[in-house]
Amino acid sequence: MRASRVLPNAGLPPLDDHGRFFAMIKAEILEALPKLSPEERREIRAKLNELDDEEWFDNGELSEQEKAIIEARLDEYDRNPGAGSSWEETKARILGGLHGK
């Protein structure tokens, strides 16, 4: 008779006391989040970003390309300030479109 081997879990959810897979439901995950340390929350954010294929390594800083776009738009405004619309005009157009005016 061969001895049984314990194989690694290979990335599967952990087993409960009866050898069944244990998975948290979303409500349990949300309930557990506030109990985590800041470092654990950073790890979770990193994993979620990885899963969503989004990375926020810039800490909210603008890239040089984004800064150049803003500068170009400000330059255009300086050359022709009357070409744009005020917020009040833009808001009125949006609300008018929503209310069928």
Residue, then its C-alpha position, 0 to 999 in steps of 0.5 A: m500500500r502506498a503512503s498518501r502524500v499531501l500535495p500543495n494547494a496549487g493556488l486553490p482556496p484553503l480547505d476547511d476542517h472537513g477537507r472541503f474548499f472554503a471560499m468567502i462570499k463577497a459580504e464576508i470579504l467586505e466585512a473583513l476589509p476594515k479589520l486588515s492592516p494598512e499593509e494587508r489592504r495595500e496588498i489587496r489593492a495591488k492584487l485587484n489592480e493586477l486582476d483588472d490590469e491597472e496599475w497606479f504607480d504614479n500616486g495620482e501624479l500627472s505624466e509628462q504627456e498629460k502635463a503637455i496635453i493640459e499645457a496645449r489646451l491652456d495655450e489654445y484657450d489663451r489664443n482664443p478664450g471665446a471659443g469655449s463655453s462657461w460651466e453654466e452654459t455647458k451645464a444648461r446644455i447638458l440639463g436641457g438635453l436630459h429634460g428634452k428642451 
